[in-house]
Amino acid sequence: MTLLSKQQIQYLEETARRIRCHVVRTISEAGVGHPGGSLSEVDILTALYFHIMKIDPKRPDWEERDRFVLSKGHGAAGLYATLAERGFFPVEWLKTFGRIDSPLQVHPDMHLVPGIEVSTGALGQGLSVALGMALAARMDGKGIHVYCLIGDGESQEGQVWEAAESAAHYKVDNLTVILDYNRVQLMGPLKEVMEIAPVADKWRSFNWAVTEIDGHDMQQIITAVEAAKQSKGQPHIVIAHTIKGKGVSYMEGQSAWHGKAPNQEQLAQALAELGCKQ
């Protein structure tokens, strides 16, 4: 287990704060996007791209790199901001988000953006792709670990559970799934739309190893994900309890901010609350 120093925690938390600033600016300027789910995933993405994953931003196609699949493709603004901060492409690209001639579409396109492994958008399909990547790496004898971030709303999709069943059957232990469990989807709270609880018991019943954490605590994220990578003989899911719209008071826990851009007044408040430069 890696115990981070105070300086390492501060570095990661400051990085996550800058990424959140990019997210609200990017979506507000574009007038489209998904701020709620992008903000809830930021701490997880920061831990992966700035501490955990074996990657090289200067060589996005490096064969030995770890793979990341954003199954909840509507969280693209969060992933783009993370990739930009990590150096996969210039931060200035974020200003083009959502334009028809931009590489940064509202859902990720693997053919346009360095660092995007899979084009995603249709919910429930990313885990199947990640499973295929992990199986292929194992067959090829590669020391590659595959990480897949899924949403709780998309966990209502049957294909998620088909992939979960297959991963356990084949004992795919180079695959780690992280669930962004913010409990709110487009149409409202999960418990009102389609409850998935008790979600940990469901994954355990599919013969997965399960860890539950606070998805905004850097030490907990890194400890859980690194432990999942070390576990052998079965796939592992980290259930990260998060807050939709994390960091912006009027967005937190609100389904209305699943897919709506803040106006200029709302942006100013968001930037102030996040401690961003106006």
C-alpha positions as CSV (number, residue, x, y, z in Angstrom):
1,M,0.0,0.0,0.0
2,T,1.3,3.4,-1.0
3,L,0.9,6.0,1.8
4,L,1.1,9.4,0.2
5,S,3.0,12.2,1.8
6,K,1.2,15.4,2.6
7,Q,2.9,17.1,-0.3
8,Q,1.8,14.3,-2.7
9,I,-1.8,14.7,-1.5
10,Q,-1.7,18.5,-1.9
11,Y,-0.3,18.1,-5.4
12,L,-3.0,15.7,-6.5
13,E,-5.8,17.8,-4.8
14,E,-4.5,20.9,-6.5
15,T,-4.4,19.2,-9.8
16,A,-8.0,18.0,-9.4
17,R,-9.0,21.5,-8.5
18,R,-7.5,22.9,-11.8
19,I,-9.2,20.1,-13.7
20,R,-12.5,21.1,-12.2
21,C,-11.9,24.7,-13.2
22,H,-11.3,23.5,-16.8
23,V,-14.5,21.5,-16.8
24,V,-16.8,24.3,-15.8
25,R,-15.1,26.8,-18.1
26,T,-15.1,24.3,-21.0
27,I,-18.8,23.4,-20.7
28,S,-20.0,26.9,-20.1
29,E,-18.1,28.3,-23.2
30,A,-19.4,25.5,-25.4
31,G,-22.9,25.7,-24.1
32,V,-23.2,21.9,-24.0
33,G,-21.8,19.1,-21.9
34,H,-22.3,17.1,-18.7
35,P,-20.9,19.0,-15.7
36,G,-22.4,16.9,-13.0
37,G,-20.8,13.5,-13.9
38,S,-17.6,15.2,-15.1
39,L,-17.1,16.8,-11.7
40,S,-17.9,13.7,-9.8
41,E,-15.2,11.7,-11.6
42,V,-12.3,14.2,-11.4
43,D,-10.6,12.9,-8.3
44,I,-10.6,9.3,-9.7
45,L,-9.2,10.4,-13.0
46,T,-6.5,12.6,-11.3
47,A,-5.4,9.6,-9.2
48,L,-5.2,7.3,-12.3
49,Y,-3.5,9.7,-14.7
50,F,-1.2,11.5,-12.2
51,H,-0.2,8.6,-9.9
52,I,-1.4,5.1,-10.8
53,M,-1.3,4.4,-14.6
54,K,1.7,3.5,-16.6
55,I,1.5,6.0,-19.4
56,D,3.6,8.4,-21.5
57,P,1.8,11.5,-22.8
58,K,4.5,12.0,-25.4
59,R,3.8,8.5,-26.7
60,P,0.1,8.0,-26.5
61,D,0.3,4.8,-28.6
62,W,3.2,3.3,-26.6
63,E,2.4,-0.4,-26.7
64,E,3.1,-1.2,-23.1
65,R,0.9,1.5,-21.6
66,D,-2.0,0.8,-19.3
67,R,-5.4,1.3,-20.8
68,F,-8.3,3.5,-19.6
69,V,-11.9,3.2,-20.8
70,L,-14.4,5.9,-20.0
71,S,-17.5,3.8,-20.3
72,K,-19.7,6.7,-19.1
73,G,-18.8,8.7,-22.2
74,H,-20.8,11.7,-21.2
75,G,-18.1,12.5,-18.7
76,A,-15.8,13.4,-21.7
77,A,-15.2,17.0,-20.4
78,G,-13.6,15.6,-17.3
79,L,-11.4,13.2,-19.2
80,Y,-10.4,15.9,-21.7
81,A,-9.4,18.3,-18.9
82,T,-7.4,15.5,-17.3
83,L,-5.6,14.6,-20.5
84,A,-4.8,18.3,-21.2
85,E,-3.4,18.8,-17.8
86,R,-1.3,15.6,-18.1
87,G,0.1,16.8,-21.4
88,F,-1.6,14.7,-24.0
89,F,-2.6,17.8,-25.9
90,P,-2.6,21.6,-25.4
91,V,-4.9,23.0,-22.8
92,E,-6.1,25.5,-25.4
93,W,-7.9,22.7,-27.2
94,L,-10.5,22.7,-24.4
95,K,-11.8,26.0,-25.8
96,T,-13.0,24.1,-28.9
97,F,-15.0,21.6,-27.0
98,G,-18.3,20.7,-28.7
99,R,-17.6,22.5,-32.0
100,I,-18.3,20.5,-35.1
101,D,-14.7,20.9,-36.4
102,S,-13.1,20.2,-33.0
103,P,-11.4,16.9,-32.0
104,L,-13.1,17.3,-28.6
105,Q,-16.6,16.1,-29.2
106,V,-19.2,15.8,-26.4
107,H,-18.4,12.1,-26.3
108,P,-14.8,10.8,-26.7
109,D,-13.6,9.9,-30.2
110,M,-10.5,7.6,-30.3
111,H,-9.7,8.7,-33.8
112,L,-9.4,12.4,-33.0
113,V,-7.9,12.8,-29.5
114,P,-4.5,11.5,-28.2
115,G,-5.0,9.4,-25.2
116,I,-8.5,8.2,-25.9
117,E,-8.5,4.5,-26.1
118,V,-12.1,3.8,-27.1
119,S,-14.9,5.9,-28.6
120,T,-17.7,5.8,-26.0
121,G,-21.2,7.1,-25.6
122,A,-23.7,4.3,-25.9
123,L,-23.9,3.4,-22.2
124,G,-23.1,0.0,-20.9
125,Q,-20.6,-1.0,-23.6
126,G,-17.3,0.3,-22.3
127,L,-16.8,-2.6,-19.8
128,S,-17.1,-5.2,-22.6
129,V,-14.4,-3.4,-24.6
130,A,-12.2,-3.1,-21.5
131,L,-12.7,-6.8,-20.9
132,G,-11.6,-7.6,-24.4
133,M,-8.5,-5.4,-24.0
134,A,-7.6,-7.2,-20.7
135,L,-8.0,-10.6,-22.2
136,A,-6.0,-9.7,-25.3
137,A,-3.1,-8.3,-23.1
138,R,-3.1,-11.5,-21.1
139,M,-3.1,-13.7,-24.2
140,D,-0.2,-11.6,-25.5
141,G,1.7,-11.9,-22.3
142,K,1.7,-8.1,-21.8
143,G,2.0,-6.5,-18.4
144,I,-0.8,-4.2,-19.2
145,H,-3.5,-3.3,-16.7
146,V,-6.9,-2.1,-17.9
147,Y,-9.0,0.4,-15.9
148,C,-12.6,1.1,-16.7
149,L,-14.8,3.8,-15.2
150,I,-18.5,3.1,-15.3
151,G,-21.5,5.2,-14.1
152,D,-24.2,4.1,-11.8
153,G,-26.9,5.0,-14.2
154,E,-25.3,2.9,-16.9
155,S,-25.1,0.0,-14.4
156,Q,-28.8,-0.5,-15.2
157,E,-27.7,-1.8,-18.6
158,G,-27.7,-5.5,-19.1
159,Q,-24.5,-5.6,-21.1
160,V,-22.6,-4.4,-17.9
161,W,-23.6,-7.6,-16.2
162,E,-22.9,-9.8,-19.2
163,A,-19.3,-8.4,-19.1
164,A,-19.1,-8.8,-15.4
165,E,-20.1,-12.5,-15.6
166,S,-17.6,-13.1,-18.4
167,A,-14.7,-11.4,-16.6
168,A,-15.3,-13.5,-13.5
169,H,-15.6,-16.7,-15.5
170,Y,-12.2,-16.1,-17.2
171,K,-10.6,-14.8,-13.9
172,V,-9.5,-11.6,-15.6
173,D,-7.4,-10.0,-12.8
174,N,-5.7,-7.4,-15.0
175,L,-9.0,-5.5,-15.2
176,T,-10.1,-3.0,-12.5
177,V,-13.5,-1.4,-12.7
178,I,-14.2,1.8,-10.8
179,L,-17.9,2.7,-10.3
180,D,-18.6,6.5,-10.1
181,Y,-21.4,6.0,-7.6
182,N,-23.0,9.5,-7.3
183,R,-26.5,8.1,-7.1
184,V,-28.0,10.7,-9.6
185,Q,-28.8,10.2,-13.3
186,L,-30.4,12.3,-16.0
187,M,-34.0,11.8,-14.9
188,G,-33.4,12.0,-11.2
189,P,-32.1,10.0,-8.2
190,L,-31.3,6.3,-8.9
191,K,-33.7,5.2,-6.2
192,E,-36.5,6.8,-8.1
193,V,-35.5,5.9,-11.7
194,M,-34.0,2.4,-11.3
195,E,-32.3,1.5,-8.0
196,I,-29.1,-0.6,-8.3
197,A,-28.5,-1.1,-4.6
198,P,-27.3,-3.3,-3.0
199,V,-24.7,-2.8,-5.7
200,A,-21.7,-4.3,-3.8
201,D,-23.6,-7.5,-3.1
202,K,-24.5,-7.7,-6.8
203,W,-20.9,-7.5,-7.9
204,R,-19.8,-10.0,-5.2
205,S,-22.5,-12.4,-6.4
206,F,-20.8,-12.2,-9.8
207,N,-17.6,-13.4,-8.1
208,W,-15.8,-10.0,-8.2
209,A,-13.6,-8.7,-5.4
210,V,-15.2,-5.5,-4.1
211,T,-13.8,-2.5,-2.3
212,E,-15.9,0.6,-1.3
213,I,-14.3,4.0,-0.8
214,D,-14.9,7.7,-0.6
215,G,-14.4,8.7,-4.2
216,H,-13.1,12.1,-3.3
217,D,-10.4,11.0,-0.9
218,M,-7.1,10.7,-2.8
219,Q,-5.5,8.3,-0.3
220,Q,-8.5,6.0,-0.3
221,I,-8.7,6.0,-4.2
222,I,-5.0,5.2,-4.6
223,T,-4.9,2.6,-1.9
224,A,-8.0,0.8,-3.2
225,V,-7.0,0.9,-6.9
226,E,-3.4,-0.2,-6.3
227,A,-4.7,-3.1,-4.1
228,A,-7.1,-4.1,-6.8
229,K,-4.2,-4.2,-9.3
230,Q,-2.3,-6.6,-7.0
231,S,-5.2,-9.0,-6.3
232,K,-5.1,-12.2,-8.3
233,G,-7.5,-14.8,-9.6
234,Q,-10.6,-12.6,-10.1
235,P,-11.6,-9.1,-11.4
236,H,-11.9,-6.3,-8.9
237,I,-14.3,-3.4,-8.7
238,V,-13.8,-0.2,-6.6
239,I,-17.1,1.3,-5.7
240,A,-16.3,5.0,-5.3
241,H,-19.0,7.0,-3.4
242,T,-19.0,10.4,-5.1
243,I,-21.1,13.5,-5.3
244,K,-22.6,14.6,-8.6
245,G,-21.4,18.1,-9.4
246,K,-18.7,17.9,-6.7
247,G,-17.2,21.3,-5.8
248,V,-20.0,23.5,-7.1
249,S,-22.7,24.1,-4.5
250,Y,-25.7,24.6,-6.8
251,M,-24.8,21.5,-8.9
252,E,-24.1,19.0,-6.1
253,G,-26.6,16.2,-6.1
254,Q,-28.8,17.8,-8.7
255,S,-30.0,15.8,-11.7
256,A,-30.7,19.2,-13.5
257,W,-26.9,19.5,-13.9
258,H,-26.5,16.2,-15.6
259,G,-26.4,17.8,-19.0
260,K,-26.7,21.6,-18.8
261,A,-24.1,24.3,-19.3
262,P,-23.8,27.1,-16.7
263,N,-24.4,30.6,-17.9
264,Q,-22.0,33.4,-17.3
265,E,-23.3,34.3,-13.8
266,Q,-23.4,30.6,-12.8
267,L,-19.9,30.1,-14.2
268,A,-18.6,33.0,-12.1
269,Q,-20.0,31.4,-9.0
270,A,-18.6,28.0,-9.9
271,L,-15.1,29.4,-10.5
272,A,-15.2,31.3,-7.2
273,E,-16.3,28.3,-5.2
274,L,-13.6,26.2,-6.9
275,G,-11.0,28.8,-6.2
276,C,-10.2,29.3,-9.9
277,K,-8.8,32.4,-11.6
278,Q,-11.7,34.4,-13.0
